[in-house]
Amino acid sequence: MNIDQPLQLLAGLSPARFMQRYWQKKPLLIRQAFDPGDARLALSRGQLFALAAQDDVQARLVVQEQGVGKATGKNSAKPPPAWQLHHGPFTRRRLPPLAQPGWTLLVQGVDLQHLPVHDLLAQFRFVPDARLDDVMVSYATDGGGVGPHFDSYDVFLLQAQGQRHWDISCQKELALQAGVPLKILKNFVTEQSFLLNPGDMLYLPPRYAHHGVAVGECITYSIGYRAPSQDELAQALLTRLAEQIADEADPHAVPALYRDPTQPAVQMPAAIAPALQDFARQALQRLFEQPQNAQRALGEYLTEPKAHVWFDTAPHGLSVDCAKPFAVALDRRTRMMYDAQHIFINGEAFEASGRDATLMRLLANQRSLPAAQRARLSPGAEQLLSDWLQAGWAHATA
């Protein structure tokens, strides 16, 4: 991607200029970010309902029992709605009638299930893949929404079909209503309002309050980003680092057990000895003795597929003849990244250098590798690629 080329997707801004001016700074309304007739916006209501019925797809249903309309709070005289939240999968019979106003179906990870939506997500790869999360698609009947709320991550709200009215606010007061199943702001004060038509898009930075209400029947795509907390990262990295040590431990080596030959007799046996505290600190320091260990753990964590993601493995006994020319493309569910020493794919790490590393990085960035370049991989890298093909992580193409 040429990050200096102006894009219709970003209201004529280049990705470089957008990131500099707007990313995590201020909202941006983009009229006709996509052509309303773009096939990537054509996911039908029936297709979305079918996805919501699958066991491996995360879906939620939000129903407003009363007070259907705009934002609740200081600037609204309407009574607050009574909210219901249900979790899928949903058969069609579990969904309300289409004629009933005020309900919303939210389906997560549609980019993993529907190729045109996956192709749409690729347009947003001017942000590192480690930050891209997924595309959530919401269907709403007239007046439907999820209430005024804020997200802890960046989001692009793309109107695919129908119309949605958005109120937004940069308010600092983010207290939530008590006793409701959704994270709805207690006091929402509208600062700006927009009506989005098919193809229009609204970018919002993290913690920017917003409230969307369907005007008639509508479908909205939410392109969301990952924003892990330090606590979440620390927990994940410590777990993986400990697993690395266990995997690499010499089974014949004598473990470093705690020893205290100079420990005197004590009158207060419940007190933890300072020497044992030091021993515990040394155990933690051991996890970070090699900086590459933490880098490897981070890459594995960032590429780990979500729990509900499954790959279609190749039929048993079917193999690819690597001696014949063929290109390769990553499966849309595959997450592949790299750092200076490693290639990461779907939670696994491989050391790579030289030409193999260059070609594997090309595969990660382009999500495909032409036949001529694939043929330049070493035998060891070819074997890895063959394993990925068998696992369904990648696919041979013409």
Disulfide bonds with the S-S distance in Angstrom:
none
